[in-house]
Amino acid sequence: MTVTLEQPAATLTRDPKELLNAVAPHITELTLNVFDSGMSLWDREVALLLRDNTMVRDMAERILGQAVAYTLCCIENPDVHLGVGKLVDIGVHQLILDTPVWWGLCRLYNGGAFKHHAPFIERRTDGLCLRTADLMQGQGWDVDEELWAIDGADCSPCDNKVPDSH
C-alpha cells in the first residue's frame, strides 16, 4: 500500500529588504554616490529616511518595507488603482528621490521601464489605502496594518492610470 501525504501549499513570503538589496547590481548611474558608504541599499535608504525625517530606526524600517512592498505591488498590478497613505508615502518618495536606486528598481522589477510619479493635488478619501493593503496582503506581502490604518481613508493622490505611474 502506498500512502501519499499532501504537502501544504507553500506560503508566499516577500522580504522587502532582500528585494531592495537585489537592486544593487542594476544600478549604473552615480554608483560612487550610492555605494561609497559600503552600506546595503536597505541600510542606505533607512539612513536617508533618518537623515531627513524625525523618526527612530524601527519606524524608518517599517515605512521603507511597506514602501518597497507597495511599489512592487504597483509594478505587478499596473491595471489596478492603488494608493498609499501619507506615512508610507514618505518611504515611496525616498525611493523615488534616490534616482539611481529608483532606476535600478525599475530595471529589475519593471522590465526596464521607468515608473513615473504623477500625483494629483487633492487626496482621496474613499478608503483606497485600506483596499490597497488588502490587495497587498492577498498577494503575499506582510502588511503593517498599523501604518496603513493611520491614513486608511486619506490616500495619496497618485494616478496609476497614467501610463507607467504608481
N, C-alpha and C positions, 0 to 999 in steps of 0.2 A: 504494500500500500504506500502511495506517495502522498505526502501532506505538503500543500503549498500554503505558505503564510503570506498574506497580503502585507505589503510594505505600506506604511502610511505615506501619504503624499508629502513630498519634500516641501518644507516651508521656505518660501522665497524671502530671504533677508537681503537687504541692501544697505551697505555701510557707506554713508556719505563721505566719511574720512578716506576710506580706501578709493572710492570713486573719484574724489578730488585729487588725491595724490597720484592716481593713474594718469592724470592730465600732463604731468611734468614732461614726458618725452615729446609731447605735442606742442610745446611752447617753443617758438622760433624767434620771436621778437623780444628785444630788450632782456635777453637771458641774463646778462650780468646783474641788472636790477632785481630780477626775480630770484635768482639763485645765489646772490652774493652772501647772504646771511647763513647759508648752509641749512636752513630750515626746510622741512617738508612744506608742500603747498598748503596743507591744512594749518600747520603752525603759523605760516606766513599770514594767511587770511585772518586767523584768530588774532595775531599780533596787530594787524591793521585795524581790526574792529576795536580792539582795546585801546589803540592809539587815538582813534577818532570818536569814540563813544564812551560814556560813563557807564561801565558795567564790569562785573567780575568775569574771570575766565570761564567759569562754568556756564554763565549766560551767553557769552560770546560763542562758545562751542555749540550750545543748544540752537542758537539763532543760525549759525553757519550750517549746521547739519540740516535744519529744516529748509534753509535756502537752497542748498545743493539738491535735496530731495525734490523740492518744488520745481526747480529749474529743469531737472532731468525729467520730471513728470510732464512738464510743459513740452519738452522736446519729444517725448514719447507719445503725446496726445495732441498733435497740432490742430485737430479739429474740435477740441473740447475747450470751452471757455473756462479758464481757471483764474483764480485771484488769490492774492496774499494780503495779509493784514500789515499794518504799519511796522510792527515789531520784526516779523520775519523779513519784511521788505528791506530792512537795514542790511541783512545778510545778502539778499539778492543784489542790492546796489553795490555792496562791497565786491562781489564777484564781477559785476559789470565794470566797475571803476578800475579794477586791476586788469586793464585791457589785454596784456599778454596772456594772462590766465584765462580770461573770457574767450579769447580767440582759440586757445588750446582746447578749452572745454567744447567749443563749437566744432573744432576739427575732429575731436574724438567722438563726441556723442551726437552731433547734429550733421554728420556726413560732410563736414567742412563748411556748411552753410552758416552764415552769420545769423545769430538770433538777436533781433532788434528789441529795443525797449521803447515802446510807444505809449506813454501814459496819457490818459485823459486828465482834465483838470479836476473834475468832481469825482469823489469816491463813491463807490456803490454801497448801498445799504440793504441789500437783499439777501444777505447770508451766504454769498458766494464763497467766502473763506471757509466756512464750515463744510460746504459741499465739496470744495477742493480737498480739504483734509480727509473727508470720507473717501473720495476717489483715490487719493494717495495711499491710504491705508489698505484699500481694496486691491491695490497693485503691489503690495508687499513692502511699502515704506513704513518705518516706525514713525508714527505721528506724535509729536509732543503736543498733546491735547491742550495743555495749559497755554502754550504760546498761540495756538490757533483760536482758542476761545476768547482770548483777550480782545481780539478785533473781529470776532465772528460775524458781526453784521456790518462792519465798516471796512470794506475791502479796497485793495489797490485799484486804481483806475486804469490799469494796463489793458490794452486791447489786443488780445491774441488773435483777433480776426484779421489784423493787418498781417500780410504775408511775413512769415518768419519772425513773428513777435511773440513775446511771452505775455 
